Amino acid sequence: MIKKSDIHIHIETKNLNVYYDNNYVLKNVNIEIPTKQLTAIIGPSGCGKTTLLKSFNRLLDLRDNIKTSGEILVDGENIFDSRVDVPDMRKKMGLLSQKPYPLPMSIYNNVAYGLRIHGKKNAKELDSAVKHYLQEAGLWNEVKDRLHDPASRLSVGQQQRLCLARAIAVEPEVVLCDEPTSALDPIAAQQIEKLLLKLKKEYTVVLVTHTLRQAKRLADHVVFLYFGKVVEQGPADEVFNNPKDPKTKAYIDGDIS
């Protein structure tokens, strides 16, 4: 069992508020996300889970109708500080979306794309790196003989693992996952779950999921959102087995959705 004193906080929000036009989506959110653990963000549809996830790498900046206030600290640095290099900050955050979005290029180039952007040009180094990250994503043996085929020819489950390989190829510190198994069949979903459990040894993993069973299987730490507010957070065992707030218990028991 991990002692609280041994836990390092990787991401912390302080009074985070997010507004879409006049819609108040996140309300004074204060959470702590531990380093190299898998944190599941749970709650009913429309409660702000994806908005919270996208705030961590400032993807919300890409929309004009969104306003934010408060702080998000990554390694103790407020990502809204004017001195923060946003592209460099985003490099720390790999993102796995709900649906896989492979780039319109070969399997090989999907993984090599970010490596080239960040300066890796040597062909042998690229070959070695592409192999390594495809192995990390559990895909190498399935694609090693067709690396130069279009990524679009892969199955949906394979595409999601390719997107995972692409995300970790730039060596982020955090892997953000927005319901990454919701578009997959059970076998492909199980493959992604196994990969996330492996990845948390090297990365901080933040998983948005609408499936309580998945959160119970995977999470070390849990954040429960309800109508934009944090109701409860803490170690997964405590939240699931001994919830402190009646709303948490009702959600876990299926009495609210």
N, C-alpha and C positions, 0 to 999 in steps of 0.2 A: 504493500500500500504506500502511495506517495504522500509524504508529509507536506502539509501546507507550506512550511518554511523552505522546502526544497523546490517549490514551484516558481519558475520565472515567468513573469507576465510579458507576453510578446505584443499584444494589441490591447489598448485600453481606450474606452470612450468616456468622455466627461460631459454630461449634460448635452448630449447630441440631439439636435432637433432637425428634422427634415420636412420641408413643405413642398408639395406639388401644387402649383398655383395657390389656391386657398385651402387645399386639403392638408391637414396636419397629420403626417404619416408616422414619423418617429417622435416620441415625446419624452424629452429628458432621459435619454438612454445612457445608463452608466453600467458598463460591463467590463470584465477582464477576461482575456483569452490567453490561456497558458501556452508556453512554448513547447513544441514537439509533443503535443497531445492532439486528439481529435475532438474538436468542439462542435456539437450539433446545435443548430439554431432551430427550434421547433415552435409550432403555433399554427393556428388555423389559417386558411387561405385569406390573403388580404391584410395580414397583421403587420406587414413591414419586413418580413424576413429577407427577401431579396434586396430591398432597398438598403437594409443594414449591411448586407454583404457587399453590395456595390459601393457603399460609402468608404470601405476600407482601402480601395485603390483609386478613389476619386473618379470612378466612372460616371458618377452623377453629374460631374462637371460638364459632360457632353450634352446636357439638356438645358435649354435656356429657362424653362419654367420651374426649375428646382432651386430652392434656397436652403442653405444649411447654416446651423450655428452650433457652437460648442467645440469640443476638441476630440480628435482621434490621435492617440499616441501610438506610434510604431517604434519599438525599441526606445521608448521615452521621448521621441521627437514628434511634435505636433505636425501632422501632414498638411494642415491648412496654413502653416507658417509661410510667409511670402518668400522665404529663403530656400524652401524645399524645391528640389529639382523633381518635377512631377514624373517625367519619363523614367528617371532613375528610381524613384519610389515605386512606380508601377512594375519595374523589373523585379522587385522583391516579391511581387504577388502574381503567381500563376493562377489562371482562371479556367475552370471547367464548367461549361454552360449546361443548361438543361438538355439541349439538343446538340449533337456534335456538329461543328462547323469547320471541316477540313478546308484548307486553302485549295484553290483550283489549280493544283500542281501535283507532282508525283508524291508518293509516300515518302521517299527520301528527302525531297525538298521541303516537305511540310516540317520535318524535324530540323533540317539544316537552316531553315529560313531565319529563325531567331539567332542562331549561332553566327551566321554571316553578318547580321545586323550589328552584333556585338563584337565583330572583329576577327572571328575565326575564319580564315581563308584557305589554309593549307589543306589540300585534298585528303591526305592520309589522316590528318587530325579530324577532319569532318567525317570521314568514313567511320573512324573509331567511335566518335561521339554519337553519331546517328545509331550505330549498332548498340551502344551502351544504353541510350535512352529508350530505344525500342525494347530492349531486354527489360529495363526497369518497368516498362508499361505492359510487360507480358505479351508482346506482339511479335518479337523478332522471328521466332520459329515459323510463324504463319506467313510472314511477308518477305523473308530474306531472299527468296528467289524472284521476287517481283517488285523490288524497291523503286523501279522507275515506271511502274504502272500508275495511272491516275488514282489518287486517294479516293475518288468518288466510287471506285469499283469495290471498295471494302464494304463489308456489312456495317450496319449501324453500330453494333457493339464494337467492332474493330475500329471504326472511325472515332468512337469516343476514346478508346485507348490510344489511338494515334494523337488525338488532341491533348491527351494527358502527357504523352511523350513530348509533344511540342511545348507544352506549358513548363515542364520541368527541365527542358533542355537549356533554358537560359539561367538555370540554377537560382530559382527564387528562394525566399525564406519561408513563404506562406503559400499554401495551395487553397484557393477559394473554390468551393464546389456548390453550384446552384442546382439542386435536385438532379445530380448527374446520372441517375439511373432511371428516371421517370419515363424515358422514351425507349427503354431497353427491355428485352425479354428476360425472364428470370435467370437464365444461365449467364447472359452477358452482364446483368446487374450484379450477380454474385462475383464475377471476375473483377468488376470495378471495386466492389466492397473489399475484396482481398487485397487489391492494390493500395487502397486508401489505408488499410491497417498496416501495410508494409511501409508506406511513405511517411507515416507519422513518426517513424524512427529518425527520419532526417529532416522533416519539414513540420511546421505548424499547419494543421489541416482544419479548415472551417467548413462545415457541411450544413447547407440548408436542406432540410428534408421535411416532407409532409407525412412521412411514414414513421409512426412511432416505433414499429418493430425494428426498422433500420437503425434508428437512433439508439435503441436499447442494445442492439448488436454491436454497434461501432463506437459509441461515444465514451470518452473519458470525462468530458465536461459538457454541461447542457445550459443553454440559455432559452427560457420560455418567454416568448413575446405574445402579447394579447392586446389587440387594438392599438398597436404602436408603443406599448409600454412594456418594460421588463417586469414580469410578475415574479420570476424566481430564476436563480442561476446557482450553479455549484457543481460538485462532482456528480457524475451520472448516477452512481449508486444511490446517493442521498436523494437526488431529485425524483428518481423513479420509484424508489422504495419507501421513502419517508418524506414526501413533499411537505413543505411548511405552509404553503398557501392553499386555501380551499379551491381556488381556480385551477391551480396546477393539478391537484388530485382529480378534479372534475374532468379536465382535459385528458389526463392519462387514462381515466376510467371510461372515456368515451361519452361523458354526459354533456360536454360542450364541444362544438366543432366550428 
